[in-house]
């Protein structure tokens, strides 16, 4: 398939949903034309004894025209635009050459198989696009806007940040936002890949493309419709279509030179054997036409692009998004991988790991009240405590009135419940001496590494303490083990102190770590690793990781990372599952193996056909079948990467 045609097909990823059907129609038109061409040939062969010469030539002419129209148009258009000959022109010339020496059936068969292989290649490319096409169809096109107590249906594209929309049970959420009223269990599988729905309520973030299963939600828009997380997923995979691998670039440069070389040799072969080897002129011209057919690099040109697109599609279905084939190609070569700690090896959010409560209080009741108080704060620690209390108590203070609530920035929160004043926060906020006495009761149960203590005080009495920690991802330990098993050195880079870095490194199984790293330190470490290990990957999620990501051979971002990390990275783990890195490496190795198989096979077939033609072993029909058959086999081999 020509370069410009491939680019045309890539642009379909960026077309509106309504236009995506054009791609499928185009794909079917190619296939239908090829099948009609083959049917006409079959009819001509079955009824050759009953047909008049005129009707026989007419059937072949229609087979030639119907099967060859798309490829002829494609080749001529590209030749005019680039002023370079291409494989399509080469094949059309071969078919015309076969006709001029009287081989109408062979010419029609050549066009039929060439059209069939083209339709198959179009299918392979559209197959890799369908995952994104189906995702785009999950994005609602209309939203129910709430304005001045009225409900108005408007196109999603007209939504603005700050607008309020209504999403009823069973409907798909049209844009990213935050719930301001209502609660619902939400199917977030389109974003996270997780099969279990998640309960979301007031002040929880929700995302475009997800489904409110059992509750009506009032949502305040927080992101422009064209900048939602859902759109970013689509755009990341779209960009993968625009960047070509090293192998693909080589083949594209090689194609034009090769075509001119073949035409020059064909021209020589038309007369040289006749002049030097006592061949008849008709034999020389015939062998030149066979050479024109068998030497065309169709299989070689089709060796890489379908394989790359199939592999990218395969990875995308697993939640691994590549920004280009070159990155997928390079991934299998990495010798070391550097990983950020916070947000990468760890979840990047504090989670309640332990709760110590005075035995004299009703723990469930206390947690219910604390959850209701902390719900009014936007601090990450408050959110974690709220989530924990809701999980353990089941409900947040349904029978208590909370008054005089006040957030003290950086310290904690004060509220009045009944006749009691509640304080929740740091030790110096609730009373240093009181907290020390309470902590001593549980000193043997605590470790200090990377942990935060939040205390609960009622009036002048400490009744409880939350221990929070940025916990490691469930996938981190398994991912590190898998990487080591593949012979890849793992190094952790973190801005945290030595004690915290050591604790996390030991927990996940990393032997080498660098603590107290500023962003520029991470860059210098990545540069030094590249000198030591040659090919290095970097995994991160934050703004401070972006410079190091940019300096790695392959950069990997966590799906829930910052925009700048996502923009800088070559590859994104949408499900934040570090074990997917090993999966991606396996896909990369498999893709490179398939590409090598395709190239070796196609070159071997071309060489074999050229030699057997020179020694007059094969004739034109066998040359056609051998050449076009090898192209179909190469594409079918590439399609294996879809699974």
N, C-alpha and C positions, 0 to 999 in steps of 0.2 A: 504494500500500500504506500502511496506517495506521501512525502512529508507534509505537503499542504493539506491533503485530504485528512491526514491524521490530526492536524491542527484544527481543521474544520470540525471534526468530531469532538475534539476537546472543548471547543467553545460551547457545545451543547450543554455542558455541565453548568454554564452560567446563564442559560436561557430561562425564562419564566416557566412555571410548571405547565402552563397551557401549551407551550411549544415543545415540550419533551416528547410528545406523541409523534412529532415529525421525525425524530430519530428512529423510532420503532417502525414507522411507515417506510422510511428510507431503507432500513435493514430488510424489511419484507419485500420491497420492490426489487432489490438486488437478488434475493433468493428466488423470487417468483420468476424474474427474467431468466435466471440461470436454468431453472427447472423447465421453463417453456422451451428454451433453446435445446435442452437435452431431449425433451419429448419430440420436437420436430426432427431431430437427428434419428431418434429411435423409429419414428414413423417412416422416414426415408429409407432406413436400413431394412425394416420388415417388409415394406411394399416396393422394394427396389425393382423387382421384376414386373410389377403391374403399372408402375409410374412411367409417364412419358418423360423424355429428357427435360422438357420445359418445366414440368411439375417437380421433377427431382431437383433441378437447379434452384427452383423457387423455394422449396423447403429448406435447402441448405443456405440460401441467401437470407431467408428470414431467421434461421437459427444463428447465422453469423451476426446479423444486424441486432437482433434482440439481446443476445448474450453479450455482444461486444460494445453496445452503446455506452453503458455506464463507464466502463474502463477506458474507452476511447475518449469520451468527454473529459474524464478525470485527467488522463495523460496529456491531452492537447491543452487543456486549461492550464495545467501546471507548467508545461513547456513554454507557453506564451508568457506566463507570469514570471518564471525564473530564468527563462532563456536557456534552459538546460534540458537535455533528454533524460528520460526516466524509464523505469521498468515497464510501465504501461505502454509507452510508445514502442519499446522493443518488442513486446508481445504482439501488438497490432501489426508491426512490420513483418514479424514472423508469420502471422496468419495470412497477410497479403502475399508474402513471398510464396507460401504454400499454394495459394490459389493460382498464382502466375505459372506455376509448373504443373498445374492440373490436379492438385491434391485438395479438392474441395472438402471432402469428408474429414480429412486430417485437420484442415484449417478450422472447420466448425467444431471439431472435438477439442482442439486447443482452446478456442474461445470459450466453449462450454465449461471446461475444467478450470480455466483461468477465472471465469465469472463465479463459479462455485467456490473456489478458494477465496475470492474477494468477499463474497457474501459471508463465508465462514469467519473471515477476519473481522468483518464488520460486526458479526454476532458476538465475537469474543470481546470486542471493545465495548459494545453496548451492554454486555453481560456485566462487565466491571462497573458500568455506570448505574445499573438498575438499583443497587443498594442505596445510592444517594438519591436517585429519582423517587424511590419509595419513601425515603426520609422527607424529601421536600413536600410530598403529598400529605404528610402528617402535619404540616404547618397550616393551621386554619387561615383562610383568606379574609374572613370577616370577624369583627368583634362587636360585643354589645356594650356601647359606651354609656356610662351613667353621668348625666349632666343636667343640673337644675331639676332634679327629681324625675327626669325623663330617661327612657331607655331608647337609644338610637343605634341602629346597626350601621357600622361604617367599615370600609376596608382596613385591614390590619396596618397597611402601609401609612395610614393617616394618623395612627396613634402617636401621641407625644408623651415624653416623660412627665409624670405628674397626673396624667389622665387616670380615671377610675373606671374599671370595667367589671361586668358581671359574668361569671362563668357558672353555669348550672351543672348539677350532677350528670355525669355521663359525657360532658363536653370536653373538648381538648382546649387547653390553655393557649391563647394566641400570642402572648408576649411575656417576657420576663417581668416579674414584679414581686411585690410583697403583699401578703394577705392583711387586709385591714378589717375584715369582718367575715365570720364563718369559719368552718373547719371541714376537712374532707380527707379521706384516704386517697392518695395520689399515686397513680402508676407512672413512675419515672424511668421506666426501662429504656425509653428512647434516648435518654441522656446518660444514665449511669450503667445501663445494662443489667441492673439488678431486677430479678423477677418478682420479688416481694414488694407490694405497694407500701408507701410511707405515709404516716399520719401527719398532716400539716394543719396548723391553726394560726391564730392571730400573730402577726409579726414574722412569720416564717416566709422564707423566699420560695418562689415557685418559678418554673421555667416553661418557655414556649415549647409546644410539642408534647407535653405531658397531659395526663387525663385525670380530671377530678371525678372519682368513681362514685362517691356516695354523699356529697354535700355541696351546697351552693356557696360560692366564694365571691367576695368583693375584693378586687385586687387593684392596687395602685401600681401603675407602670413605672419601672425604674430604669429601663434600658430602651433605646431606640429599636424599633422592629427589625431593622437591618443589622443590628449589632448584638442580637440575642445569642446566648450560648448555643442554641440550636443552629443558628446561621453560621456561627464560627466553625462548628463541626463540618458543615457542608463546604464552607470556604476552604478549610484545611485540606479536604480531600480533593477539591477542585484544583487547588494549587499543585497537588501531586501530579496532575495531568500535564502541567506546563513545564516542568523541569525534567530534562532527559538525562538518562544515565550515560556514563562514559562510553559504554558499548554501543548505545543507540546513536550517539553523536558520531562515533567512528563509522558505523554502517552507513549513515546518511551521507557522510563525506565520501565514503568509498563507492557508493552506488553510482553517482554520476560519472566518475572516472572509469568505473568498470563498464558501464554502458557504452561509452565511446570506444573503449578498448575492444569490446565484443564486435561492434559495428566495423571497426577497422580490420579485425581478423576475418570477419565474414566477407568483407570486400576483397581481401587478399585471396581467400579460399575459393572464391568464385572463378578465379582465373589461374592461380599459381599451380594447382595440381594438373590442370589441363595443359599448361605450358611445360611443366617439369616432369610429371609422372605418367604421361600418356593417358590421363583420364579423359573421357569424353566431356565436352562442354556441359552437356545436360547433367552428367554425374557430378561435376564440380559445383554447378549451381544448386543441385539437389542437396549435396552434402553441406553446402554453405547455409541452406535454409534449415537443415536439421541442426547445424551448429547454432544458428540464431535462436532456435527454440531451446535447446538443451543448456546453452551457456547463460541464459537469462538468470539473474540472481534473485528470483522471486522468493525461493525458500530462505535464502540468506537474509534478505530484507525483512522477512516475516519471523526471523528467529528470536527477536528481542522484544519488540513492542507488545505483542499479545502476552508474552510471558510476564513482562513487567506489570502491565495493567491487571492481569489476573492475580498476581501476587499482592499488589496494592489493595485490590478488592477483597482478597482473602483476609489480609491483615485488618482492614477496616471493619469487617464483620466481627472481628474479635476485639474491637475497641482500640486498635493500634492504627493511628493515622500518620501517613508519611506525606511530606510535602514535595516529594519527587523521587523518581526511580533511582537517581544517583545515591540517595541516602540509604535506600533499601539495599542497593548493591554494596555499599561500603560497610554496612552493619556487620556482615559476616567476618570482616577483617579485624575487628577491634581486639586488642590485646589487654586493655585495662579499661576500667570504668570508674569514674569519680562520681560520688553521690552526695548531694546536700543532705543535711540532717532534718531540720525543721520543715515539715510539709512534704518531705520526700520519704525518708526512712520513718519519720514519725508523722502523725496526722496533722500536726501544726495547730492543733486546738487542744486546750486543756480539758481533761476528762476527770471526773471524780473517781478515784481509785479506792479510797477508804473513807468511812464516816465513823467518828467516835462520838457517842451521845451519852449524856448523863443518864444513868439507869432509872432515875426518879421521874423522868418525863415520858410522855406518850410519843414515841419516835415517829409514828405515822402521822399524827396530828401536827407535830412540829415541822416535819418535812412538807406537809401540805401548806402550811403558813409561809415557810421560807420560800417555797416555789412561787407562791403568789406575789411575795415581795420582790424577789429577784427577777420576776417576769417583766417588771417595769424598767429594768436596766438593760442597756445594750452592750455592756461589757462582756467580752468572751467568757470570763470566769462565771459571770452571772448567768449567761445562757447555758453553760454546762451544768451549773447547780440546778437551774430550773428544769432542765431535761431529766436530770437524775431524780429530783423530787417528784416530778410527774410520773416517772416510771415506777418509783417505789410506793408513792402514796396513792396514785391512781387518779387523784383529783386535786385541784389547787384551791384550798381555803374556801369551800362553798358556803360556809356558815359564819365566816368572820369578816368584819368590815375593817379594811386597812385604810388608815388615815395618816395625814401629815407625812407622806412619803417624800424623802429627799435623798438624792444621789450626791455623795461627796466625791468629787473627781479624784481618782487615783487611790482612794482609801476604802470606801464601802458605801453602805446604804443604811438610812435610818427610817423607821416607820413606827406608827402606833397601832397596836392591835388590842382592842378592849381598853384596859387601863394600863397596859404595859408598853414600855418603849423597847423596841427591838433594834439591835445593831448587828449588822453582818459585814465583816470585812477583815482587814489586816490586824495584826496583833496590836500595833500602836494605836489603831483606831478604836478598838474596844477596850484597851487597857493592857499594857505590856505585862505587868506583874500578874494579873489575873490569868492571862494566857499561858505564861510560863508554868504556873502551878497546875493548870489543866493538862498541859502537854506532858508534864513529867509522869502522869499516870499511864501514858501510852508510849513512852520513850523507847521501850524495847521492841515495839511493833513498827517503828518507822525507820526509814533510811532517808538521808537528806538529798541524795542526787536527784536534781531536776524536779523537785516537788515543791508545791505551793500550799500553804495552810491558810484557810479562811475560817474565821471563828464566828459563833453565834452567841450573842449576849442578850439576855432579857433583864432589863433594869441593870442591876450591878452584878449579875451572876452569869458566868460562862456555862452554857449548857451543852455545847457541842462544837465539833471541829470537822471541817471537810478537808481532805487531802486530795489535791489535784495534780495531775501530771500529763505532760504531752506524751501520750502513749505511742509506741511503735506500731506501724501498720502490720496487720495480720500477715500480709504477703511478704514483708521485708526479710524475715529470716529464711524463708523458703527461696526467695529470689537470690539472696546472697549465696546460699548453698548451690543453687543451680548454676549460677555464674562461675563459681569456683570449679564446679564439676566440668565446665566447658573450658577450663584452663584460662579463665579471664581474671586478672587481678582486680580486687575491689578496694577502693579507698574512700573514706568518708571525709568531706570537707565541711566544717561548721564554724560559725562565729561564736559558738558557746565555749564555756571554759573547759579546761582539761578534764575535770572530774565528771562533768556531764557527758562530754564527748566519749570518754572511756567507758562509762556505764552503758551508753547506747550502742557503742561499737561491740562491746562484749555480748550484749543482749541479742544482736542480730547476727553476730559471727564475723564481723569485719576485723581483720588483723591490723590494718594500717589506717590511721586517721590523722587529720591535721586540725587542731583546735584554734580558737581565737582568730579566725580568718576574716579579714575585711574583704570586700568584693575584689579589690586589686590583688590581694593575696591568693584568692581562688584562681584568678587569671594566671598568675605566675606559677602556681602549682600545676595547672593544666598544661601550660607550656613546657614545664620540666618533664611532666609525664609523657608528653608527645615525643620528646627527645629520647626518653628511656624506653617507651613501649611502642613508638611509631604511630599506631592508630589508637586513639583514645576517645571514649564516649563520656559525656557529662550529663547527669540527671539533676534537674532542679525544678523549682516552682516559683521562686520569688524574684522581685526586681533585682535584688543583690546577686542573684545567680546569672542574670542575663549576660554580663560580660564574659563569664567563664563558659557559658553555653556557646557563645559566639566564637570562642577560641578552640573548641573541641572539634575533632574530626566529624563526630556525629553527636548532635545535641538532642536531648530527650526531655520533654516537659511533662509534668503531671497535669492531668486534665482540669483539675480544680485550681491550677496555678494562676499567677497574675497574667494580665494581657501581654505584658512585655516578654515574659518567659515563653508564652505560647507563640508569640510572633517571631521570637529568635530561634526557637527550636526547629530541628529538622523532622522530629517525630514526636507525637503526643500520645500519652497513655490515658485514654478517655475515662477508663474505669479506675484510674489511680492504682492499678494492680501491677506491682513491680515484677511479678513473675512473668508478665507478658513480654518483658524484655527478652527473656530466653526464647519465648515463642517466636518473637520477631526475628531473632538471630537464626532460628531454624528455617523460617520462611525465606530469609535472605540467602542462606546456604542452598536451600532447595531451588530457589529461583536462579541463582548463578550456575547451579549444576544443570538445570534444564536448558539455560541459554547456551552453555558450552556444548551440550548434547546436540542442540539444534544447529549450531554453527558447524560443528564437525560433520554431522550428518549431511547438511546441505552442501558443504564444500566437497565432501566425498562423492555424493551423487553427481554433482556438476562435473567433477574430474572424470568419473567413470563414464558418464554419457559422452563427454567430449572425446575421450580416447576411443571408445567403441564406435563412435561416428567416424573418426579419422580412419580406423581400420575397416570401415564399411560393414560392421557387425550388426548394427541396429538400423532400422529405417525410421521414417518420420512418425508413424503411429506410436511405435515404442518410445521414441524420444519424447513425444508429447505426454504419454502416460507417465514415464519416469520422471520428467521434470515437474509437471503439475501435481502428480501424486506425492512427490517429496514435499511440496509446499503445503498440501493439505495435512500430511503427517506431522510436519513441524508445528502447525497451528494447533492441531489436536493435542500434541505433546504439551504445548504451552497451557492449554485449557485445563490440564490436570492440576495446575496450581490454584484453581478456584476452590479446590476441596482440600 
